[in-house]
Amino acid sequence: WRLDARGETVSVQVTGPLSSNHGEVAVQWALAGRGIVLRSVWDVQPLLDAGRLQRVLPGVTQPANVWAVYPARLAQSAKVRVCVEFLKDKLGA
């Protein structure tokens, strides 16, 4: 995992008996007490709010890219343009 802590990027080698590239499977394992999971806060916020999951590194973030993907035929669409601008504003791009 690549993590940002106090302005420094740290790489952490994670090993264990379970491994998945499917986020929902990893969350289910964490809910079952099988380990920790690295997920976006927005993805697990309801579980955090309900007390079903707990943040273990609250001051640590992970850099991530977000892509707006749409068909080329919609490149001039006002709706797409407004949506992309909204996402840029909300995500700080």
Backbone bond lengths (Angstrom), bond angles and torsions (degrees), N, CA, C in turn:
res aa  C-N    CA-C-N  psi(-1)  N-CA   C-N-CA  omega(-1)  CA-C   N-CA-C  phi
1 W - - - 1.437 - - 1.516 108.55 -
2 R 1.331 116.96 138.58 1.474 122.25 172.17 1.521 107.01 -100.35
3 L 1.326 115.09 119.52 1.453 120.54 -176.16 1.517 110.47 -124.38
4 D 1.330 116.56 146.55 1.460 122.46 174.96 1.522 108.48 -106.40
5 A 1.323 115.32 124.41 1.461 121.12 178.79 1.522 108.88 -136.17
6 R 1.330 115.98 120.18 1.468 121.82 178.20 1.521 112.06 52.48
7 G 1.332 116.78 41.57 1.458 121.76 177.46 1.512 115.04 79.98
8 E 1.297 117.77 5.02 1.466 122.33 -179.64 1.525 109.47 -116.97
9 T 1.331 116.75 134.65 1.460 120.95 176.50 1.518 109.27 -91.38
10 V 1.322 115.02 129.66 1.457 121.99 -177.84 1.526 108.41 -124.56
11 S 1.327 117.05 136.50 1.463 121.36 173.96 1.521 108.52 -100.46
12 V 1.318 115.79 129.39 1.459 121.58 -179.00 1.524 108.05 -118.86
13 Q 1.326 116.40 123.63 1.465 121.29 176.60 1.523 107.86 -83.18
14 V 1.317 117.10 117.78 1.454 122.03 -177.60 1.521 108.65 -107.21
15 T 1.319 115.95 127.15 1.462 121.17 177.42 1.523 108.81 -133.12
16 G 1.292 116.23 162.28 1.453 121.03 178.08 1.512 110.38 166.80
17 P 1.328 116.92 177.04 1.461 120.43 -177.12 1.528 113.61 -74.12
18 L 1.333 117.60 -16.99 1.460 120.94 -179.43 1.517 109.95 -117.02
19 S 1.316 116.18 140.44 1.455 121.63 177.39 1.521 108.37 -150.59
20 S 1.337 115.77 135.61 1.461 119.38 -179.92 1.518 109.51 -150.29
21 N 1.326 116.18 145.39 1.459 120.07 171.64 1.533 109.90 -103.91
22 H 1.317 116.62 14.00 1.460 123.04 177.79 1.528 107.83 -108.26
23 G 1.326 116.34 110.27 1.455 121.61 -173.63 1.511 114.74 -56.54
24 E 1.325 117.31 -41.64 1.458 119.43 -177.73 1.526 111.77 -66.87
25 V 1.326 116.89 -36.21 1.468 120.53 176.50 1.524 109.51 -63.02
26 A 1.326 116.87 -45.64 1.462 120.86 179.93 1.528 110.99 -61.74
27 V 1.324 117.54 -40.39 1.468 120.70 178.01 1.525 110.07 -63.26
28 Q 1.322 117.60 -42.41 1.465 120.54 178.80 1.526 111.22 -61.79
29 W 1.327 117.31 -39.46 1.466 120.46 176.40 1.525 110.62 -63.05
30 A 1.325 116.94 -43.00 1.468 120.42 178.93 1.527 110.47 -63.13
31 L 1.323 117.10 -42.26 1.464 120.64 178.06 1.524 111.65 -62.31
32 A 1.327 116.04 -30.54 1.465 121.15 179.27 1.527 112.04 -84.79
33 G 1.345 117.00 3.41 1.460 120.11 178.58 1.510 114.21 78.66
34 R 1.325 117.31 22.44 1.461 121.39 -175.75 1.522 113.34 -91.45
35 G 1.337 118.71 -0.76 1.455 120.48 179.32 1.511 112.22 152.16
36 I 1.329 115.26 -165.32 1.459 120.78 179.77 1.525 109.39 -105.36
37 V 1.322 114.96 162.28 1.458 120.61 -176.84 1.525 108.32 -137.29
38 L 1.307 116.40 143.75 1.460 122.12 175.74 1.521 107.78 -106.33
39 R 1.336 115.68 107.16 1.468 121.52 -178.42 1.518 108.82 -137.82
40 S 1.311 116.37 159.41 1.457 121.32 173.98 1.523 109.31 -66.38
41 V 1.330 116.15 141.36 1.460 119.97 179.55 1.525 110.59 -57.45
42 W 1.347 117.10 -42.07 1.464 119.34 -178.41 1.522 111.92 -61.45
43 D 1.334 117.17 -24.26 1.462 121.82 -178.67 1.530 111.56 -77.67
44 V 1.326 117.00 -33.07 1.465 120.62 -175.21 1.528 112.94 -116.37
45 Q 1.343 118.10 8.46 1.468 120.85 -177.20 1.524 113.24 -52.73
46 P 1.341 119.88 -43.57 1.468 118.51 178.24 1.532 112.59 -59.90
47 L 1.320 117.48 -35.73 1.467 120.77 178.85 1.524 110.99 -72.14
48 L 1.327 117.27 -35.18 1.465 121.04 174.88 1.525 109.88 -66.30
49 D 1.332 116.95 -46.38 1.465 121.71 -179.69 1.522 111.82 -60.52
50 A 1.327 116.48 -35.92 1.467 121.39 -178.98 1.522 112.30 -81.95
51 G 1.331 117.27 -5.33 1.460 120.34 -178.99 1.515 113.89 78.23
52 R 1.309 117.15 11.55 1.464 120.26 -179.54 1.514 111.75 -81.07
53 L 1.344 116.98 -27.82 1.463 122.80 172.43 1.520 107.63 -124.77
54 Q 1.332 115.66 155.90 1.455 121.57 179.60 1.522 109.14 -130.62
55 R 1.337 117.25 135.73 1.468 121.03 176.06 1.514 108.27 -71.51
56 V 1.331 116.14 131.43 1.462 119.60 179.52 1.525 112.37 -104.01
57 L 1.307 118.88 -19.20 1.467 122.88 177.59 1.531 108.64 -132.74
58 P 1.343 118.02 71.48 1.463 120.12 -173.07 1.523 115.27 -64.09
59 G 1.311 119.47 -24.15 1.458 120.99 -179.67 1.509 114.20 -92.64
60 V 1.318 116.63 6.94 1.463 121.85 -174.71 1.528 109.16 -110.63
61 T 1.330 115.86 138.14 1.462 120.91 177.49 1.520 109.51 -125.02
62 Q 1.310 115.78 167.25 1.456 121.34 175.45 1.519 108.35 -124.37
63 P 1.339 116.70 125.96 1.460 118.04 177.58 1.529 110.25 -64.00
64 A 1.323 115.26 140.64 1.466 119.06 -179.50 1.521 109.65 -148.50
65 N 1.295 115.85 145.09 1.459 122.07 175.16 1.522 109.38 -98.58
66 V 1.303 115.73 144.41 1.460 121.88 174.22 1.522 106.96 -122.92
67 W 1.315 116.48 131.69 1.460 121.79 -177.32 1.518 109.89 -116.99
68 A 1.310 116.53 136.19 1.463 121.88 171.11 1.528 106.35 -95.14
69 V 1.312 116.23 113.26 1.465 121.55 -176.81 1.528 108.35 -113.40
70 Y 1.322 115.11 127.71 1.455 120.28 -179.89 1.522 108.60 -152.19
71 P 1.333 117.38 157.45 1.464 120.22 -179.59 1.530 111.39 -62.55
72 A 1.321 116.66 144.66 1.464 122.17 -179.78 1.527 111.32 -56.52
73 R 1.312 117.55 -32.67 1.465 120.57 -178.56 1.531 111.77 -65.17
74 L 1.347 117.39 -15.83 1.465 120.75 179.11 1.525 112.72 -101.40
75 A 1.322 116.94 9.46 1.467 121.08 -175.97 1.527 112.51 -59.84
76 Q 1.314 118.16 -29.81 1.466 121.49 -179.45 1.531 112.83 -97.63
77 S 1.312 116.72 5.87 1.463 121.17 -177.59 1.529 111.21 -69.31
78 A 1.319 116.15 129.44 1.467 120.60 177.51 1.526 110.72 -63.89
79 K 1.330 117.18 -37.57 1.464 120.51 179.57 1.525 110.72 -63.16
80 V 1.326 117.03 -44.19 1.466 120.82 178.81 1.522 109.70 -64.30
81 R 1.327 117.04 -44.86 1.465 120.75 -179.19 1.532 110.95 -59.65
82 V 1.328 117.18 -45.28 1.464 121.33 179.82 1.524 110.49 -64.17
83 C 1.318 116.52 -41.39 1.467 120.53 178.75 1.523 111.01 -62.66
84 V 1.323 117.52 -46.40 1.465 121.75 -179.89 1.527 110.12 -63.10
85 E 1.313 118.25 -42.01 1.469 121.37 178.07 1.527 110.93 -63.50
86 F 1.325 116.73 -40.36 1.461 121.31 176.86 1.524 110.50 -59.93
87 L 1.336 116.39 -47.16 1.464 120.47 179.33 1.524 111.49 -62.22
88 K 1.322 117.15 -41.71 1.468 120.68 177.38 1.522 110.97 -58.76
89 D 1.331 115.95 -45.36 1.466 120.08 179.98 1.524 111.38 -63.68
90 K 1.327 116.94 -45.24 1.467 121.33 -177.60 1.521 112.74 -69.03
91 L 1.329 116.62 -35.78 1.465 120.65 -175.47 1.523 112.50 -95.29
92 G 1.307 116.57 -2.63 1.459 119.55 177.25 1.510 114.31 72.73
93 A 1.318 117.65 32.31 1.470 121.04 -178.86 1.507 110.98 -82.31
